């Protein structure tokens, strides 16, 4: 079976807004007894601090996804520093949690073998580990969500990485994903994957 002896971590970018979508995702995770990680934008945390607190209150991991969704690989070091430092500060202010990871928007400058030196320097200054993903659900592409047309593409991504045993699955805080999340979780389990806490992966 595709997932025999293998596990996945569920991760969500671009939150914590929209609020109602986040609430739906958190409810589905709660019902399935899953802990996930959320890579949030500083600008949205500033606007919706209660949403960031809701993520933490439910026991999920909250991490840095930059302030404004900038392409950090193309930004000068000064801008990278502001994007990440200000996001760290607003997350700590809202939740009391200090993020330990950064996922650069678009994965820009974050993939092994293509690490942007300025991003690496700033991440080290802020004690942030640069992470990306193993499985891109493309849930943001039309039609949005995790419907049937995405499942075979996701399945083939898993199959193309036979030596990997822990997969980080990238999704986004958006309506279509919230709608399809329950059935997607069921599909992952049907494939044989264990869904694990990001802190233990």
N, C-alpha and C positions, 0 to 999 in steps of 0.2 A: 504494500500500500504506500502511496505517495509520502505520507507523513510518519510512517512507522519509526519510532525511536527518535523523532525530531520534534522540535518545538517552535512556536512563534511568539513574538512580542507584538502586540497591537500598538500602533502609534498614530497620533493625529496632529497634523500641522494647522497653522493659521487661526487658531482660536485666540481667546476664549469665546469670541462672538461668532455667529449670532446666538444670543442667549437661549432661545427656545430650542435650537438645534443641539446645543451643548447639553441642555437638560435631557433631551431625548437620548443622546449617546450615553450619557452617564447612567440613565435609567436602564438601558439595555445591558450595559456592563455590570451594573449592580445585580440584575436578574440572573446573569450568567456567571456571577462571582468571578469576574475578571478584573485585574488591575492593568492599566494601560499607561502610556506616557503621552503627554501633551506638550508639543513644542509651540509656545505661544508668542505672539507679537507684543512687544512692549507698548506700542500705541493703543492696542486693544485692552491690555491689562489696565492701562491708565484710565481708559474710558469705562471699563467694566471690572473693577476690582473684586466685586462680589462673585463674578463668574470664575475668576482665578481662584478665589477662596473655596468655591464649590468643588473644583477639581481636587484640591488638596484635602478638603474635608472628607471626600470619598476615598481617600487613600491612594490616589494616583500620583504619578511622578510629573512634576511641572518643570519644563526646561526652556532654554533660550532659542528663539527662532528669529532673532534680530528685532529691531524697533519697527522698521517700516517695510519689511520684505524686500530689502535691497539686495542686489547681486553683489555679495561681499568679495567675490573673486575679482571684480572690476573696480572696486572702491579703493581709494587710497587708505593707508593705515589709520589716519586720523578719523576718517569716516567709519571704518570698521570698529575702531575703539569706541566711538560714540554709540553706534548701533548696539553693540553688545553690552557695554558698561551701563548704559541707561536702562536697558532691558533687565539686566541683573538687578539694578536698584529698584525698579518699579515692582518686580516680582517679590523681592524681599519685603518691600514696604507693604504690599497687599497681603502677602501670605505668611511672611516670616521664614520662608524656605529659600535657601541659596541654591540656584540651579548648578548642576555639575556637568551638564552637556550642552553643546550648541549644535543645532542642525542648520547649516546655512541654507537660505532659500534657494530653490532650484538645485540644491546640492552643490552650488557653485564654489569651487575651490576646496571641496570637502572629501572627494573620493581618493582612496589610496592610489598613490602614484601621481596624483594631480592636486596635491595639497597646496593651497595658496600660501606663500610665506608670510604675508602680512596677517592673514587670518590665523595662521599657526602661532604667530608671535603674540597676538592679542589674546587668543584663547589660552595660551600658557600663562600670560599675565593674570588672567581672571580665573585660573584653575578650572578651565572648561575642556572637556574632551570633545573633539570634533567627531560627530557621527553622521551617517547618511541612512541608507536603507538597503534591504536586499530584494524586496518585492514592491514594485510600484503598481498599485491597483488602478492608477489612472482614473480614479473616481471623479476627478474634476472635469474630465473630458465629456463631451456630449455623446450620449445621454448621461447626465450625472448619476453617480451612485455605483453600486456594486452588483448590478443586474447580470442576467445570463450572458450578455455579450462581453462582459468583463471576466467572467469566471474561467473560461477556457484559456484566455490570455494569461491570467494569474496562475492557473494550473501549469501552463507551459514554462512560466518563469521558475516555479519550484523545480520542475523536472530538469531544467537546464543547470541547476546547481546541486548535483547529486552528492557532493562531498560536504555541503553545508549542513549543520545540524540544528542551528538556531537562526531563525529568519526574523528580521525586523520588517514588519508589513506597514507600508506607508498609506495613510488615508488622510482625509481633511475634515474639518468641522464644517460640514455643509449638509443641506437638507436631504439630498439623494442618498448620501452615505448613512445618515441617521435612519432613514426609512429602510434601508437594505441591511443594516448591520446585524440584526438578529439572524437572518437567513445566511449571511456570510459566515458568522461564527459557527452556525450549524454545519455549513459546508466544510470549514477548516477541520472541525472535529470528525466529520464523516471521512475526510481524507486521512485521518489518523494523527493529526497534529495535536500536541498538548499546548495549550495557551498559557504562557507563564508570566509571572510578575517581572516587569523590567528590572527591578532591583536584584533579582536572583538569576538573571540570564547571563 
